[in-house]
Amino acid sequence: LKAGHSSRLLAIRSETVYNRSRKRGDAMTIKPWEELTIRDDYMFKLVMRRKHICKKMLELILQINIRDIRYIEEEKNLKFQYAGKGVRLDVYVADDKNTVYNVEMQVNEPTETELAKRTRYYQSVIDTDLLEAGKDYEELNDTYIIFICPFDPFKEGRHIYTFCNLCQEDRVLKLKDGATKVFLNASGVEDDVPENVKSFLKYVNGVLSQDEFVQEIEQEIKSVKEVEQERVSYMTFEMRLRDEWKVGWKEGREEGREEGREEGEQNGVRKTLLAVVQTMLREAAPIDLIQRVSGWTKEQILAVQEGGLSDTNR
């Protein structure tokens, strides 16, 4: 984002959050641990760290057989690398044939153009990462970028939209670049996927069925919630955010009183929001969680990751 455009977006969004926060005092809440579902980035990532779940999900979505998968970021110690590049991948794995898969849970509905260009950016990040690993461009892995959406990104009623590069003059002719983008629509109505895929997508939208894979995920989520260490990590993170919010809110009120006008208090709140977003990014928090806490758009948050927003350019 350009600095000026980012500033205007931030100012508008911060005004909304400021007014809402002023009505409720210094309270700040994030979703309770017990209420997290597969749609929440935090839980989605935790569950997809279970190899058998992640592997089955890929096989289900793409209707393929995979012998094994491995987590690329573990091999290459990439835990925080993507934060510096403006993107963190929800699921980043490779199979036994070295096909690379990136799966994202996309809860917030962007524009069709924004979502499409996001896959373009993710593709560039993945390709750059693979090339940095020492590959020549001719050796680039086949890749799948998959977005799971509770909404219909293209308004055609399909459960799945798969995109590959085709020649405009001859639609049978494919550009064999190895890059595929897949969008899953949990609100689909067409009879275009098997029943088990429909059951999984309905589960994303909160419908629990007796489908075997759905039940497996549901039981895994219940098991994860019973792990004390995971719960404490989530609660500790929440408390740290609450403390920072309260401190920033107090500073904003003091600044407002000193300047004798509401604008000073609003500026203090904006600084608080920026500090909270920066803290959450350092902690590698899911983007959708940062959005809920701050009220910012994903683009604003990515701009902070890239150093595009600061106290001086808002």
Summary of the structure (lengths in Angstrom):
residues: 314
radius of gyration: 21.1
end to end distance: 12.7
largest distance: 68.6
contacts: 929
relative contact order: 0.15
helix: 54%
strand: 11%
